[in-house]
């Protein structure tokens, strides 16, 4: 049975897993969660009542949470681009960077986006709070990424799958300033990576949905 993947192209967490799928050219059935598609929405809800995307179905197994999905793919469907190194110490660094991007870049990026979608939202306050938290993360990453091609060293990994959409959208919410040239260059390398470039292009038709206004770039 082919892999079945539920998500939406404009979703940052969907993109995180798509990168891993594309990196190893894994075949899968993409069931896009679109407004008005009641049948697919009902399947998704039955698989994961918390209704968080994405969700992966591999034969009889349902896998949720992006880092777990990617680790599952690494174990069950290995390809030429391993998502984790064999060395357990190096693997810890990859997992740490994955968690850093999800918690300290993706989460503060999403806060003002969520507020902008609320009719009673505190968007301006959320933007200020997000900018302060992101500047701390940017400064830490500027130092951490010194001498590294990818998030955890010279090999593309799970950590970069997390980094790509989080930095992509974070720069829309609070631009990565000139004080962070290493981080800016890393974001450009991620955008040039074919797997992420494909995800970006697939999401392009939905940019009008970005509630803070998508910039005319990337």
C-alpha positions, 0 to 999 in steps of 0.5 A, spaced: 500 500 500 502 506 498 503 512 503 497 516 504 499 523 506 494 528 509 496 536 509 495 542 505 501 545 501 501 552 504 501 549 511 508 550 514 508 543 518 505 540 511 511 542 508 516 540 513 514 533 511 513 534 504 521 536 504 523 529 507 518 525 502 521 529 496 528 528 498 528 521 497 523 521 492 518 517 496 511 515 492 505 517 496 498 519 495 497 526 497 490 528 500 489 535 500 485 538 506 481 543 502 475 547 504 469 544 501 472 537 501 468 533 506 470 526 504 477 527 505 476 532 511 472 526 514 477 521 513 482 526 516 478 527 522 477 519 523 484 518 523 486 524 528 480 527 532 485 533 534 485 535 527 492 537 526 496 536 520 499 533 517 497 525 518 501 520 514 498 513 513 503 507 512 499 501 510 495 500 517 499 505 521 497 512 522 503 516 524 502 524 527 507 529 529 512 532 524 518 529 527 515 522 528 513 522 521 520 524 518 523 519 523 518 513 521 520 515 514 527 514 515 526 507 519 521 504 514 522 507 507 530 509 507 533 513 501 539 516 499 538 522 504 538 519 511 534 524 515 538 522 521 545 520 522 547 513 525 551 516 530 547 517 536 551 523 539 550 526 532 543 524 532 541 528 538 544 534 535 539 533 529 533 532 534 535 538 538 536 543 532 529 540 529 526 542 536 529 549 536 526 550 529 519 548 531 519 551 538 523 557 538 522 559 530 515 556 528 511 557 534 513 565 535 512 566 527 505 563 528 502 567 534 501 573 530 498 569 524 493 566 529 491 573 532 490 576 525 485 570 523 481 572 529 476 577 529 478 580 536 485 578 535 491 582 538 495 582 532 500 588 533 501 586 540 502 579 538 507 582 532 511 585 537 512 579 542 513 575 536 519 580 533 522 580 540 522 572 541 524 571 533 530 576 534 533 572 540 532 566 536 535 569 530 541 571 534 542 564 537 542 561 530 547 566 527 552 563 532 550 556 532 550 556 524 557 559 523 561 554 519 555 549 518 552 548 511 546 545 514 543 546 521 547 540 524 553 540 520 554 538 512 549 533 511 542 535 510 537 532 515 531 532 519 533 539 522 533 542 515 526 539 514 524 543 520 528 549 518 526 551 511 518 552 512 519 556 519 525 560 517 521 561 510 515 564 514 518 567 520 522 572 515 515 574 512 513 575 519 519 579 522 525 579 517 531 576 518 535 583 518 542 584 516 545 583 522 544 576 521 548 574 514 549 567 516 542 566 518 540 569 511 545 565 507 542 559 510 535 561 508 537 562 501 540 555 501 534 552 503 530 556 498 535 553 493 534 546 495 530 542 490 525 539 495 523 545 498 523 549 492 518 544 490 514 545 496 514 553 495 512 553 488 506 548 490 504 553 496 505 559 491 497 559 489 495 560 496 499 566 498 493 570 498 491 566 504 497 569 509 493 574 513 499 579 515 500 579 507 505 575 503 511 579 501 512 580 493 519 575 494 521 568 495 
